[in-house]
C-alpha cells in the first residue's frame, strides 16, 4: 500500500538562523512528503538559506513584499498537494518520527486534526527546564487529561499552543479555510472553529515538536494584544462550545478559569506596561533632572562669579571714592589757596599793573626820545625824485655827494613781502633736493639767525653776508654731502635768488633820470644798503636793471657788519669817501634808517615817501596775506605783481587802444591759458605740438616765448595750416552721413544744404539738380528741422554720395601728405592747440585717418582755450580733449564768459594771414592754399590787421611779465585760473564804451560754411529799445556780443541784471 | 598805474563781488570768482589800517610834531 503524501508548509520570515534546522527536521521524517516554503520578504538572509537547499522535495517561493503570517500561510496551503497538511513555523522543528506518528493516528480515520506534546527549547536548541510557558502548557494538558473533553480543554486555553502543532486532513482545511486574520491567536481560532464545526481532535502524548523560545517570538511581541484577541475569540466561540452536549458546568468552570487568567494576565500586563512607561518616563525625566541639576550648578557658579565681580567692583568703587575724596580734598585745598591768593595779593597785582603802566609809559617816552633830532638836523620828506631835485636846487649849501638807499628807493619791488623771494628760492631748492619746503626754509632761518647772533656777539650790528648764509644753509641741509655737491647747490641757490631778485626788482624810471641829472651837476652818487646780499651781487643787479655808470660806489651792510639804522655804516661811508657829514644828503624810504640815522650824524636825511610805493606795498601785502585763502586771491596776487611790472615797463606806456586792450584785457587771460598749456605739456609730454591755423598762431608765439624766457626745453611746436573747412572736406572721403551734415547747420545764419556742402568744401552748384530731385526749391533753402525728410533722402541718395566721395578722397590725400610733411603721423603722441569751441578739426582728423586699415594714427591730445562740446558729442578713440579755460563738461557756469563772446577771443588770437581753403602740390611737397586777399571779407580783415597786430603785441608784452610774476609767486594754473575767469567775465559782460567801440571795428569773418562778415558792435540796439523789453531781448539774442549795448550805462548794474537774466534763461533751457 | 589799467587788471573786491552775484542768483554753481565776504572785509580792513597807520609816515609825523613843539 503506497504511503499517503503529506505536505509540510513552512511560512518563513526573518529566521535565517533556524529555517535550515526546521527544514532539515522535516526532511528527516521517514514519510513521503513535500515541503513548501514561502519566504515573506525576509530581510535577514533567510531567502539565501532557502536557495541553498537542493532537495527536490522542497519547493520555495519568495513574496515581493511582506504579506503577513496568515496570508503567507494561506498561499502555502493553497499550493499544497498532499492529503495531509502539516504546518511548521520557521523557528520550530519536528522531533524525529513526528509525522509518522501523526499519520498513523490520522490514517486510523478517527480524527481530523492531531497535536502532540511540545518540548520547549531555547535559541540554541537546548531544552528549557523551567518557564511559565511550560507551566501553562502543563495546566492545559492536565485539563485534557482530567476531563477528556476537548471543549472544556479548549475553553481553558489553546492546548495546541502553536500552528506548528497542527497536522490535519485536507478535508478539514477545505472546510475551515482560510485562517482568520488574527495576528496572535489564528491557531486558537482554527482549533475552536474546527471543534465547533464538529471536527475530531486527537492528541499524542509524546513530545514530537520543539517549540523554540527566543527573543523574537511573535507571542512575546504584544502579550496584551494576544490576550485581548483570545478573549475576543472566547466571546465568539464560547456559546457554541457550551451548548454542545457535555458537562456544561465543567466547561463553564474551565471558561471562567481562562477568563480569570486572561484578566489576571491583562492586569499584570497593564501593570507591566505601566511600569515600563513609568520607567521610561523616569529615564526621560531623569535626564531632564540631571540637566536641571547641571544648570543649577552652573547657575550657582555664575552667581558665585558675579558675587566675586560685585565684590571687586565694590572694591573699585571704594578705591574711586577714596581717590575722589582725596582729589576733592586737594581741590578744596587748592581752592582755599586760590581764594587766599586772590584775596591776599590784590595790592601786589595793583603794584605790578602800575609798574607795567609805568613801563609802557617809559617805553613810549623812550620812543619819543628816540625820535628826537638835534636842532641843526636837516630832515626832509619828498614825494618823489622831482621833489628831491627841487631840494637840491634850492639848498644853500652845495651837496658834494648824494647817498641813496637801494631797495625801494632806486629799485622798485614788484612783489611784497620781500621774504617771498626767499620762500621761492627755498621752494626751488626743496624741489631739487626732494625735501619739504618748510624744512628747507627753516634751515635757512636757522643759519641766518646764527650768523646774526654771532655778529652781535662780536660787537657788530646784526648783519651777515649772503655767501655765509648759503654755505651754512646747504651744510645744514646736507651735512654728509661732498664739497662738490655742496658747491653746486650753493651755486644753484645763488643763481635762483639772483634771478628772482632781478625779476622782483625794476629800476624806477625817474630815479635814473635824476641820477643822470645829479651826475651832470658833479655830485658824487653813492648807494648804501642794509642787505644780506654782497656788493658784487648789488653791483650786478644795478647794472642789469639800468644803473650802469650812474652809481660811483656801493656800500652794503653785509660787507661791513654795520647797518644804516645804527649809523655805523654811514660813519664808514664818510670815512671811506673822505666826506664831511654836512656835504652829504642821504635819500631813502626807511624813515629810521634813511632819515633819522643820517640826521643824527649831521648829514641831511631825506625821507622818500612816494604815494605809489606806499599804495603798492599796502595792496601787495594784503593780497599776499589773502592768497592763502585760494579762490581768486592767488590770481589777484599775481595780477598785482603783473600790474606793477607793467607800471615800471616803458614799453607798456604805448598809447594805443588795441595794444592796451591786448596788454590789459586779453593778455592776462591768454597768458593764463598758455600757462595751463605749458603745465599740461610738462605733464603729458607729447612729442610735438601742432598749433592750428589761424587762432593757434598767437598761442604758438607765446609758447615759444615761454620756452625761451623760462630756459626750458619744451616739446617742439609746429604751425599747421588747417582750417575746419579743409579738414572737414577730408572727413567725407567715405561719404557724408547725417551726423556730419548737421554740423553745417549750427550757424544761426545757415543756408541749409548750401551751408552743409560748403562746410565740407563741396561746390553747392554740383548738387543743385540732386537737391531739386529731393524736393528742395533751391540749394540755399534754410533748414530749421535738422531731420528734414528731404535732407535725409538727399543723404541716402547713392548718387549724392558718389559725387561727394571723390572730392573727399582727393581732399584726404592732400591733407594726409600735408600733415605727413609736418611729421604728424611719424609721432606716437602729439597735441593740437587751438582756441577750440568744438574740437572740430581734431574730430575730423580722426574721422579721416584713424579709420584707415594701415593708419599709423598717433594719440592726439587736444588742448583748447575753450571746449563747448556742442556739435559733436561722441568720445574720441585716439586721445582726449581738454578745454583749459572753459570746458562745459565741468559744468562750472563761472567759466562761460568766453562762450558768450567767442569772436573776441578768436580775433585776439588769430593769425594775420587768410584762412586755409585747400592744399596744392608743389615740387617741395604740399603747401596750403589761402583765401584770396581780394575777397571782400578778407579785405575787411586786412584793414583790421594792424589793430590785431597791436593787440597781440600787447598780449605778448603782458605774457612776458606774466611769466615773471608766475616765477616769483610760484602759483600753478589751477590757482590762477579763477582770477583769469573773473577778468574774462569783466571783459565780456562789463566792457567800457571805449572797449566796445574798439572791438566793434574788428572784422570778423566766418570761414566754416559761409563767408559772412559778422558785426560785433551791437549798434542796432538803441536807447528806445530799452523801453521795450521784448524787442530788446529779440535784438540782443541776435547779437554776437549781447552785453555791448549795456556799456553805455555808467554803472555795471544793468549788465549784471542782463547777466542774471541770461543765466536764468540758460538754467530754464537746461532744466 | 592809471585807473583804466587798474580797473582792467585789478578790479576791486567789491567789483568782483558784484560780478559774481548773477551766478549766485542765476544758477547754482561753485564759488567761481566770488571773492568771499570775509576775505573782502579783511581786504577792506587791511587797506584802511595801512592808509591810516602806515608806520613810516606815522613816525615821520611824530618827529615833525616833536620838532614843532617848544623844547624844554
Interface residues (C-beta under 8 A of the other chain):
Chain A: X368 X371 X372 X373 X375 X379 X381 X589 X590 X591 X592 X595 X596 X607 X609 X612 X614 X617 X618 X619 X621 X622 X625 X626 X629 X631 X632 X633 X636 X639 X640 X642 X643 X644 X646 X647 X660 X664 X665 X668 X891 X892 X893 X894 X895 X978 X979 X981 X982 X983 X985 X986 X987 X989 X990 X992 X1052 X1056 X1057 X1059 X1060 X1061 X1062 X1063 X1064 X1066 X1067
Chain B: X1 X4 X5 X6 X7 X8 X9 X10 X11 X15 X16 X18 X19 X20 X21 X22 X23 X25 X26 X27 X29 X30 X31 X32 X33 X34 X35 X36 X39 X42 X43 X46 X47 X50 X51 X54 X56 X57 X59 X60 X62 X63 X66 X67 X71
